[in-house]
Amino acid sequence: MALYSLRKMTIGGGAGGGDSNFPWDLTVSQAGGVTTVNIVPGSINNFVPSNMFESILAATSNTLFVKLACNTNGRVITSVLIYINSQPAINQVPVNSSLPSYFEHSVGVIYLGAGYNLARKLLTATGSRVFVTDPDTPAPPGQMAFVEWLVWAIS
C-alpha cells in the first residue's frame, strides 16, 4: 500500500513543490466571502464529473470539503457531480443484496484558504461485501444461503 502525503495547493493557483499536476489538484481563490475552486480533471470509473470544467463556488469557511456525489443503478455509476460544502462526505450505509444507489467521496479539503488534494489519482469504485447475515427463510436449492450487505469501495 502506498502512502501519500497531503499536497498543499497555494492560494491563487499552482501546486507547491513541482510543476506536475495530479488529478483532483485544487486551485483556490477567495474574495468577498466566496471561495472559488478550479480542479484538475479526474474521473471515477471513467466518469468525469458533469461540472468538472466549471469553477465551483462555496461560501468561505475555515474548512470546506470537495466531494464527488455519485449516483448508481445499484451495479454501476450512472452520474457524478462535484460539490463543496462544510460537511464531510456522508458514510455509506450497507445495502442488502445490491450496491447503494448514492454515495459521496471526498477528493479534497480546503483549510484556511489552502487546498489539499486527498485523492491524487484517477479513482475506481468497486463493490465490496461488508458482512453477511442469515436469510429470514432458508434459501431454496441453487440460491445463496446468506444475505450480502454491500458498499462501494473507492481506490
N, C-alpha and C positions, 0 to 999 in steps of 0.2 A: 504494500500500500504506500503510495507516495504522499508525503506530507507537504503542504503548501503554506507559505506564509501569506498573510493578507497583503495586498499590494495597494498602497495608498495612491490615489489619483489626486493631482493638485487641483485647487480651485481654479476655474477658468480654463481647464484643459491640460492635456498632456499627462503622460504616465511618468511617475517618478522612477528613476533607475533604469532607463533604457528607452529605445525608440520603438520596439515591437509592441504591438497591441494584442491582447488576448480577447477572445470572445467575452462579452459582458463587461469590459472595462468601461468605467464611468467618467464622463466629463461633467463637472458640476459647476454651476454659477448661481449666485444668489443676488437678488435685487428687489427692493420694495416688499419684503416679506414673502417672496415667491422663490422657490428653488426650481431651477431648470436643469434637466438631466438629459444628456445625449449618451447613447450606449453603442459600443462597438457591436456589430451584429453577431448574434449567436443563435443556436437552434436547440430544440429538444425533440428527439426522434425525427429529425429533419424538418420540423415545423419551425419556420421563422415567425415570431410573434407578428400579428397583423399590424401593430403600430410600431414596429421595430425602427422605422426610419423617421419617426416623428420625435420632436423634443417633448419630453414628459414633464409636466408641471405639477408641483405639490406645494402646499403651504409650508413655509420654513419651520423646522422643528429641530431640537437638538439631535434627535435620532430619527432617521427615515429608513424604511426597508424597501428595496427594489425587488419586486416579486413577479413571478410568472403565474398567471391564472390559466389553468389548463382544463378544458372540457374534454370528456371522453364519451365513448358509447359503451363503456364497460369492458372494451377489448383494446381499443387503440385511441390515441389522442386525435381529436377532431378539430380543435381550435386552441390558439394560445394568444394571450394578451399580456403586455407588461403594464404594471401599475405600481404606484408608490404611495405609501402612507406611513403612519407612525406605529402601526401594529405589525408584529412579526407574522410570518406565514402560519396559517392555521394547521394544526396537526390533522393528519388523515385519520378517519375512523374506519377500521376494517369492515369490509362488506362481505356478506355471506355469498359464496359461490360466484362472485364476479368482482371486477375491479371498481373502485369508486368512480362516479361519473364526473367528479370535480376534484382537483387538488391544486394546492399552491406550493411554490418552491422559491425560496429567497436566492437571488443571484448577486445581490449587492446590499451594502449598508452605507448610508451617508451619516456620518457622525461629526457634529460641529462643523458642517460645511465641507468636509473632506469625504470623497467617495472611496469605498473599498470593494473590490471585486471578490466575491465569495466562491465563484464557480471556476473561472479561468480556463474553461474548455467547453466544447460542444457537449450537450447533455443527452443522456439516454434514460428513458423511463421504461422499466420492465415490471411485470407483475411479480409480486413476492407473497408467498404464503406466510402469514404471521403466526397462525395457530390453527388447529383443527379441533372440532367438537364432535360428539356423537350425535347422530341424527335423532329426531323425535321418534321416528319409527324405523325398524330395521330396513336396510336397503335391499331391494329385490336383487336377484342374481344379475351380474353384469354392471351394476352401478356401484359407485364408491360407498364404502362402509363408514365414511366420515364426511363432515361438512368442512370445507375450506373457508378460511377468512383471509381476505386478500387486501393488499395496499399496493400503491405504486412505489417502487424503489428507484431513486434517482442516483445516477453515477455519471 
